[in-house]
Amino acid sequence: MKVEVLCRGFPGKADVGFLGFSNVALITTERERIVFDTGAMGVRLNLLDALEKCSVRPCDVNKVVLSHLHYDHCENAYLFPNAAFFVSEDEWDYAIKGDDLLIPHGIVDFLKGRNLCLVKDGTDIAQGLKVISTPGHTPGGISLVLEIEGGKWVLAGDVVKNRIELATGHVDMTLDPAASEHSIAKIRKLAHRVLPGHDGWLRVDGGRVTVEESPSITVMLPEGMKGGANRYFNLTVEEPIAIGQQDHY
Ligand SMILES: [Zn+2]
């Protein structure tokens, strides 16, 4: 089994709205192509490019696992015509109520007409690939546990959005802080490596979290705007995890 990050998550927020860059991952097994989260519509072309670089056509993807149904994780579900979609029972019950403003109704309607598999804690998606229930950010959040290279790698979704949340257990933007804290403790206990919803890979070693990579984005203003070389703005996350933050966990 192999996992590749197709679209990179980023942990920043903007004052004018959500950036909404979440991690999209491709898991390749001997027989299957499985996509974990699909990203927001704004990364659709990047996602198609990334799939092409991996020599995978959208129609070859046979399973799509959605960590939860916020727009930045599910809006490209439309791209995969032959996939079975995996969503937790609790997330589905929550989504069809229609109260969460960050869940696109169009995606919920789309999923109603697809091969939709409602999963729960412990559901196997493939050999060595299991769902764990990680509520908090939303009531039905799930993460995927991959048994790979002799360790357990967790694709977390937004129950762990970034390095600080994994290190401290304290989170921003959660519907249930106590459930989030419990879910994060569960992930820290079992994982050797974690891909948060909006940050690069993190390593967990004896409960300690270290950063493997620093995500960055470049913002480009239109050609011809005043500023010359400053038309490009690079935002790089180089924030280490402070020892104090982990001691308070
Ligand atoms: Zn998100």
Boltz pocket constraint, residues with backbone or C-beta under 6 A from the ligand:
constraints:
  - pocket:
      binder: B
      contacts: [[A, 22], [A, 70], [A, 72], [A, 73], [A, 158], [A, 197], [A, 198]]
      max_distance: 6.0
